[in-house]
Amino acid sequence: MTEWWERDDLHYRDGALIFAGRKVDDLARQFGTPSFFYNGRRLIDNVERLHTALDGAGLTGRYRIKYAMKANRFMPLLTHLCQSGLVGIDACSPGEVEHAIGCGFAAENISFTATNLSNRDLQRLSRIDGLSMNCDSLSAIRRWGELGPGRNIGIRVNPAMGISRAQNEKLQYSGVNTTKFGIYREQFREALAVARDYNLTITKIHFHTGCGYLTPQLEIWNAIVDNCLWFVDQLDTVTVVNVGGGLGVPHTALDNPLDLNRWAAILAEHFRHRPQTIEIEPGDYIAKDSGLLLLTVNTVEQKMETIFVGVDAGFNIALEPANYGLPFHPVPALREEGESRTVTIVGNINEALDVWYAGIAMPQLKEGQCLTLINAGAYSSSMASNHCMRGEFKEFLLL
Ligand SMILES: Cc1ncc(COP(=O)(O)O)c(C=O)c1O
């Protein structure tokens, strides 16, 4: 293994990129591009690694994992995760809940956390028995209470602290700036009063404060958990604490994988003398590095001092590089020997921000060649748009 991203299921062999035991160039030739390929085994490995870390921290039987399906809702992928029996679901819209149930998940294994729900949304959700609802505003508590007084609910809280890869503000849901997510300490008493009006019992406290965090952010993670337990301590009815998702994976050679043992130890320390069950709801950590996006180079041309490598899909089918500045490392399906040169990889959309990767040293790339982007398994296909009517792509789950 020579490149930072290489691992058992993703590596070069004799100059050919191998993914999930297949030659990526063969996949591109057989199925065309742009195409997303997901490795079913890697998805399960990622979940199992979380279980191992939590068990290793002494939390066996005290936690549940809910896959955040907003990361990737491709039906075969959800069905595969469901059949593993290792995860439930975190859903954020009525459509997601129904889709998850369609893929085999029981409503009892779905945790629902959304924002700015309409009455129509709430009515649709209210018909689903067993769903675990987390309300993120006083309005949601009141309107959910009106629809079904006497139920158990969760409350999403906002600790006014955020966490993300390199503390990237675009990936934070809480922090210095006031956000729409969850109920702040200052309004918590009022929220409890609204819940009382409808005889709702608060059995869960939920927080999710940002995405993509890695080992350098674990001190902040510790402080956030500590802060949020204040909310739990105001009540004696809380049986579950949902600590959200946000666990990240490396995007560049400079990122190290998240120290999961340390992450789990922080949870174990906080919950050692607490009776609650811990829920986590990662999306990225489970799905992101299980996916590759296969593209075809169609244009290689120097303009002024820059060598542009143009490919057959743009930022609209994988928004993270353009939206959040998260680099998707480009890897040729066939590695040519010879000198590398610095290129800028760009898509086929008429927008200035349609840049996959600016200034990266790559081996020679030729028109017609397959180029892959790694880390395309989460928040790519699920966020894709048909901008410029270039929203077409295929998806495959490799088992
Ligand atoms: C409430 C909630 N939970 C979980 C997640 C999953 O986050 P990640 O994919 O970073 O683990 C999100 C992502 O936006 C979220 O909003």
PDBQT file of the ligand as one rigid body, heavy atoms in Angstrom, charges set to zero:
ROOT
HETATM    1  C1  LIG A 401     -29.702  15.211  13.087  1.00  0.00    +0.000 C 
HETATM    2  C2  LIG A 401     -28.608  14.577  12.311  1.00  0.00    +0.000 A 
HETATM    3  N1  LIG A 401     -28.148  13.390  12.726  1.00  0.00    +0.000 NA
HETATM    4  C3  LIG A 401     -27.159  12.750  12.055  1.00  0.00    +0.000 A 
HETATM    5  C4  LIG A 401     -26.599  13.302  10.926  1.00  0.00    +0.000 A 
HETATM    6  C5  LIG A 401     -25.523  12.529  10.224  1.00  0.00    +0.000 C 
HETATM    7  O1  LIG A 401     -24.343  13.226  10.185  1.00  0.00    +0.000 OA
HETATM    8  P1  LIG A 401     -23.022  12.528   9.619  1.00  0.00    +0.000 P 
HETATM    9  O2  LIG A 401     -23.352  12.002   8.286  1.00  0.00    +0.000 OA
HETATM   10  O3  LIG A 401     -22.023  13.614   9.588  1.00  0.00    +0.000 OA
HETATM   11  O4  LIG A 401     -22.658  11.439  10.573  1.00  0.00    +0.000 OA
HETATM   12  C6  LIG A 401     -27.046  14.541  10.470  1.00  0.00    +0.000 A 
HETATM   13  C7  LIG A 401     -26.438  15.161   9.277  1.00  0.00    +0.000 C 
HETATM   14  O5  LIG A 401     -26.763  16.174   8.819  1.00  0.00    +0.000 OA
HETATM   15  C8  LIG A 401     -28.083  15.195  11.180  1.00  0.00    +0.000 A 
HETATM   16  O6  LIG A 401     -28.551  16.367  10.778  1.00  0.00    +0.000 OA
ENDROOT
TORSDOF 0
